[in-house]
Amino acid sequence: MTEAKKIIVDESNKLFDKKGMFHKNFVSDFRQIRYFTLLVVQKAPPEIKEINLLEQQISEIIKNAVKHGNHNDPQ
């Protein structure tokens, strides 16, 4: 039988370094997803060639976050 693969999370790895990372809190509002997406895409490095694909992916992530978020928004 093959050995089970493991994911090792090393908090000191440079991939987990959040220094200089853009962070923004958004309210859960489906009507503003396009606006939120544009805010995030504006911070993308200029080396990114497929900006339309990035915009589409970010929009999907925000939609999922709004739909399945932590439900902690005040009513």
Beta strands, then each sheet from edge to edge (+ up, - down):
end
